[in-house]
Amino acid sequence: MTVAEGWGRVASVAGLGAVLLAAIAVQAAAIAQSWGSWYWTPGSVCAAVVCVPALLGLRRPLWPAVAGLGAAVAAIVATRVAGPDLPAEPSPAMTLGLAVLTGSALRALAPVPAGAIAAAGPVVIIAGQLAAGPPSAGLPAVTALDGLVWLAGVGAGLTLRTLDARASAAAERVRRAERLELARELHDVVAHHITGMVVQAQGVQVVARRNPEQVTDYLSEMETAGIEALAAMRRVVGLLRDADDAAPASPGPERLGALIERFGRKGPAVRLSLPDGDATWPPEVTSTVYRIVQEALTNVLRHAPRARSVTVTVEQNPQDVTVEVTDDAPAAPARPGHRGGYGLIGMRERVETLGGSLRAGPRPGAGWSVRATLPAPTRKPR
């Protein structure tokens, strides 16, 4: 979770708390005016007891919902035992808390517990009306209001559940598309290695006749190429089987310079920093570095039009490769889904499959950063 997301969550909980507190205050004022000065106290306390679990259960609503429903039932029983002078429960403020719990449950829980919690709402409302006695004429206004509030909670929960399901399905489509793309790259990797093995095998036949002492070197190179081809095949097959530790295979070296040159024609100036030396990476790491830079630069064009410069840094460490793309766009209000969209979901799928990590988020002060670390022990080219 980024800092902006954390503050956004805090702000949403604080806003909901303010709404629930306002509902309790309005209810207390209305009861004090119609029933008397102290009658507002029991209903306000009971509503607060239900609203607190509603605030605490936004992410894991099962037990807060059970606690809130239990508190509502206890309030109904307590007010009836105390006598008919107290206002009936559940009150509108309490029902608002129950509606929040119901909406959270419908959004986050499995169908069976979510349906059970949603069905418990009308039961509590009807039980409260029956405990208060038969209405004199028609449906009481408080009961009707409670029913409308509960329906609003159910509608909000179902809407959010549908939106979450669509977002999850879209993200899964992106992941599957990325896996299929990686699987298609297998042909190039294996073809490259096998072609080299065939050429080396043909050369061995000639060398065996002319210079037999060099045959061992050729056979060693063939063995290395075969091992690399088998490793690439295992990684891609593992990926297609949804293995958590599978790593993809992909083609040979990509030209970052050409990519940045094309980007410079459309966007801000880009500074590229590459590691020194002749160390080479596995082809899947090379391709992934290219794809990360490509996705990050595309996001700059789409979502950071006021950026003046972009820095692409690729560093080679003894055991891994780090690539980071940063821009200097002025700080702007967070726009969920814009700077961390489905393209980065696909990149995270690729990076984590390789055993690496990817982080994307705002930089301190201004700008945006995409940083990925990929396991790639340093090796010298043959």
Sequence and secondary structure as in RCSB ss.txt:
>XXXX:A:sequence
MTVAEGWGRVASVAGLGAVLLAAIAVQAAAIAQSWGSWYWTPGSVCAAVVCVPALLGLRRPLWPAVAGLGAAVAA
IVATRVAGPDLPAEPSPAMTLGLAVLTGSALRALAPVPAGAIAAAGPVVIIAGQLAAGPPSAGLPAVTALDGLVW
LAGVGAGLTLRTLDARASAAAERVRRAERLELARELHDVVAHHITGMVVQAQGVQVVARRNPEQVTDYLSEMETA
GIEALAAMRRVVGLLRDADDAAPASPGPERLGALIERFGRKGPAVRLSLPDGDATWPPEVTSTVYRIVQEALTNV
LRHAPRARSVTVTVEQNPQDVTVEVTDDAPAAPARPGHRGGYGLIGMRERVETLGGSLRAGPRPGAGWSVRATLP
APTRKPR
>XXXX:A:secstr
  HHHHHHHHHHHHHHHHHHHHHHHHHHHHHHHHT SSTHHHHHHHHHHHHHHHHHTSSS HHHHHHHHHHHHHH
HHHHHHH TTS  SS HHHHHHHHHHHHHHHHHS HHHHHHHHHHHHHHHHHHHHHH   SSSS HHHHHHHHHH
HHHHHHHHHHHHHHHHHHHHHHHHHHHHHHHHHHHHHHHHHHHHHHHHHHHHHHHHHHHH GGGHHHHHHHHHHH
HHHHHHHHHHHHHHHTT TT      S   HHHHHHHHHTTSSEEEEE   S  B  HHHHHHHHHHHHHHHHHH
HHH TT  EEEEEEEE SSEEEEEEEE        TTTSS HHHHHHHHHHHHTT EEEEEE SSS EEEEEEEE
   B   
